[in-house]
Amino acid sequence: MLRSFLFKYIFRLKTIDYPDPNGTIPKSVLIMAPHTSIMDFIIGLPAMKHYDLHACTIIKKEFFFFPLNYILKKLGGIPVDRKHVRNFVNYAADIIKQRDRVTLIICPEGTRKRTDKWKRGFYQIAMEAGVPISLGYIDYKTRTCGIMSIFHPTGDYDKDIQEIQKQYYGLQGYRKGQFNLEDKPHAHPEWYDLDR
């Protein structure tokens, strides 16, 4: 009830049905896009709680200072010292492999600034861990957020990234004009008609 109130009246966002309601996919790499503001983190993590996912995200250890460290850990934050992690893909994949249920959240853009090329780390982590990729989003144009589908990578990155990005055509970030796929025709026009 509180989460529904939070999204509908505070964030003014509508969530869509989770594509795996029966929990048949216990592990995945969840990408969140567009990512143009810290607001995406503030809204995105509660959204994953809405779906009752065992969500976590890897955050620089510098952010884990009192009292913020307590809040970040409660939200699923995992501290990492990038200077001492030689292979980040293997490090992240091991986190997935070591847990029975986990959804590892990654922002494929790798920055809040506009970028025309997504980083491929999320894809490599999913392949290394042997898990699918959940396509998460917050679209400020249609005021919707959630997970639109589950994608199973084939190993052909160039082909798969095109299919993944097509799902994000037309979506708008918190900061208008900062998402590289925003100018495309909207991939999900039906979202405009969702009940508010």
MARDREN-624458 format. One record per residue (C-alpha): x, y, z. Coordinates in pm, whole numbers, plus 32768, in hexadecimal, padded with zeros to 4 digits. Layout:
<sites>
XYZ
...
</sites>
This chain:
<sites>
800080008000
811480F58062
81E080A47F2E
80B280D67E4A
806C82257EF2
81DA82877ECF
81E482477D5B
808C82CB7CFF
807984067DD0
81DF84657E29
82A783FA7CF7
816D84007C19
81E482C27B71
8127818D7B01
81C780367B24
81827F217A29
81597DAF7A70
829C7CF27AAE
82E87C067988
83407AE57A73
82297AED7B79
825F79847BE4
83CE79B77C3A
845278B67B44
858A798A7B09
863C79A47C5B
876E7A5A7BD6
87AC7B677AD2
88717C9A7A76
877C7DBB7A75
87D47EE879A1
8730803579F2
8712814078E5
86F8825F78A7
87EA82CC79B7
880C844779B7
87E484A87B25
881E84307C8A
86A0842C7C9B
86AE82E97BD2
875982427CFA
866082D67DF3
853782597D26
85D081227C8C
862C805F7DC6
84D180837E64
844280167D14
85047ED17D2F
847F7EA47E91
83257ECE7DF9
836B7D957D2C
83F27CE47E62
853D7C9E7DB9
867E7C4F7E73
871D7D827DD9
887F7DF97E12
896A7EEB7D6A
8AE27F1E7D79
8B4D80757DF6
8CA081167E2C
8D1680D97F91
8D5082507FC0
8BD7827E7FE5
8BC6818E810D
8BFB827F822D
8B1C82AA835D
89F282CE8354
89D382A581D9
8A74814D81E8
895280C582B6
8851814A81BC
890F80CA808C
89317F6D811E
87BD7F668171
87767FBC8005
88577EA37F8A
89977F677F53
8ADB7E9F7F41
8C1F7F657F74
8D3B7F2F7E7F
8E9C7FB67E70
8ED27FCD7CF8
904980027D2C
906C7EA57DC0
8F787DEC7CDD
903F7D807BAE
8F1F7CE07AF0
8DD77D8C7B3D
8D0D7CA57A59
8D7E7B707B19
8D4E7C247C65
8BE57C7C7C13
8B9D7B277B7B
8C1A7A7E7CB8
8B217B497D87
8A0A7AB57CB3
8A9579547CBB
8AB679547E35
894879A87E77
880C78DB7E4A
873A7A097DE9
87C77B547D72
87837C6D7C7D
88BE7D377C3A
88667E977BC8
894C7F447ACE
892480867A08
89A5803178AA
89EE819B7850
8AF681A97961
8AC0831E7993
89A9841879D2
8A2884EB78B0
89B084AD774E
8A72839876A3
8A3582F67553
8AD881AB75AE
8A6E80C576C9
8B79800C778A
8B717E957752
8BCC7E2C78B4
8A647DCD790C
8A5C7CDF77E3
8BAA7C3F783B
8B3C7C1079A5
89F97B667938
8AB67A7F784D
8BBE7A2A7954
8AB679E57A5D
89D2792B796C
889F79FE79B8
87A37AC578E9
878D7C3F78D3
865C7CEE7964
86077E2D78A8
85B27F3179B0
85548098796B
84C881E079E9
841A82A378D4
83C88405793C
8316844477F1
81FE834A7837
822E835779B3
826681DF79C9
837481067A64
83BA7F967A90
84497E6B79D9
83CD7E4A7874
84577CF1781C
855E7BE6785B
866C7BC17750
87407A887725
88947AE57690
890C7A11756E
8A7D7A657580
8A677B44744B
8A8C7C9674F2
8A687D6D73BA
891F7CC8735E
88987CB674C0
88E37E1F751B
88167E9273F1
86ED7DC27465
87127E3E75CA
872E7FAC756B
85FB7F99748B
85307F6375C8
85AD80B47649
855A81837516
84AA82C7756E
84D282AC76E7
852383F0779B
8606841A78C7
85D684FF79F1
86A985FE7937
860B862B77E3
86F6860876BB
88008545777C
879C83E77704
882F837F75B5
86F982BE7543
85FB83C675A8
85C7844F7446
855E82FE73B8
83EB82A97387
8368822674D5
838680AA74E9
825C808C75D4
814981837571
804F80B5763B
80ED813E7779
804A828E7732
7EF681EE7767
7F3C814878B8
7E4F81AC79CE
7EE882A87AB7
</sites>
